[in-house]
Amino acid sequence: MIKVAGNNYPWHEGMTVADLLREIDDPRPYAVVRINDLFVSRPNFAQTTIPDESEVYLIPMIAGG
């Protein structure tokens, strides 16, 4: 299991950040994801695996002026 925004989600071997975002079906665009203490930017979502028992924080893009 992994924890995402306080909720538990099933984990599987080789799970990437891109896999997770598809599985939770969240349409928001995320610029950065934090896995435990590791920050991962959007271009690396498909290559970055998530270890079992991780805590994942989804950090959305924010625009303003």
C-alpha positions as a Python dict, from the first residue, in 0.01 Angstrom:
ca = {
    (1, 'M'): (0, 0, 0),
    (2, 'I'): (95, 360, -52),
    (3, 'K'): (-59, 667, 102),
    (4, 'V'): (-170, 951, -127),
    (5, 'A'): (-323, 1264, 24),
    (6, 'G'): (-408, 1068, 338),
    (7, 'N'): (-579, 781, 153),
    (8, 'N'): (-442, 430, 106),
    (9, 'Y'): (-402, 294, -247),
    (10, 'P'): (-286, -47, -367),
    (11, 'W'): (77, -69, -476),
    (12, 'H'): (224, -297, -741),
    (13, 'E'): (580, -382, -845),
    (14, 'G'): (722, -128, -1092),
    (15, 'M'): (450, 132, -1022),
    (16, 'T'): (550, 472, -1157),
    (17, 'V'): (417, 817, -1078),
    (18, 'A'): (242, 818, -1418),
    (19, 'D'): (77, 483, -1333),
    (20, 'L'): (-46, 621, -1002),
    (21, 'L'): (-198, 931, -1160),
    (22, 'R'): (-383, 714, -1415),
    (23, 'E'): (-508, 478, -1144),
    (24, 'I'): (-644, 747, -913),
    (25, 'D'): (-809, 917, -1215),
    (26, 'D'): (-739, 1271, -1096),
    (27, 'P'): (-769, 1519, -1386),
    (28, 'R'): (-567, 1799, -1221),
    (29, 'P'): (-230, 1879, -1377),
    (30, 'Y'): (49, 1815, -1131),
    (31, 'A'): (383, 1988, -1172),
    (32, 'V'): (563, 1802, -895),
    (33, 'V'): (506, 1491, -686),
    (34, 'R'): (682, 1423, -359),
    (35, 'I'): (754, 1060, -273),
    (36, 'N'): (864, 1052, 89),
    (37, 'D'): (1152, 1307, 70),
    (38, 'L'): (1213, 1288, -306),
    (39, 'F'): (1069, 1557, -534),
    (40, 'V'): (989, 1448, -891),
    (41, 'S'): (898, 1690, -1173),
    (42, 'R'): (646, 1616, -1447),
    (43, 'P'): (898, 1516, -1719),
    (44, 'N'): (1014, 1229, -1494),
    (45, 'F'): (674, 1086, -1391),
    (46, 'A'): (688, 792, -1636),
    (47, 'Q'): (1040, 684, -1529),
    (48, 'T'): (1012, 729, -1152),
    (49, 'T'): (900, 424, -956),
    (50, 'I'): (721, 445, -624),
    (51, 'P'): (848, 216, -347),
    (52, 'D'): (596, 17, -144),
    (53, 'E'): (484, 184, 181),
    (54, 'S'): (560, 532, 41),
    (55, 'E'): (378, 851, 126),
    (56, 'V'): (302, 1048, -189),
    (57, 'Y'): (210, 1417, -204),
    (58, 'L'): (56, 1555, -524),
    (59, 'I'): (155, 1917, -583),
    (60, 'P'): (-67, 2089, -843),
    (61, 'M'): (36, 2362, -1084),
    (62, 'I'): (-55, 2708, -960),
    (63, 'A'): (-87, 3016, -1176),
    (64, 'G'): (-126, 3371, -1064),
    (65, 'G'): (-14, 3719, -1115),
}
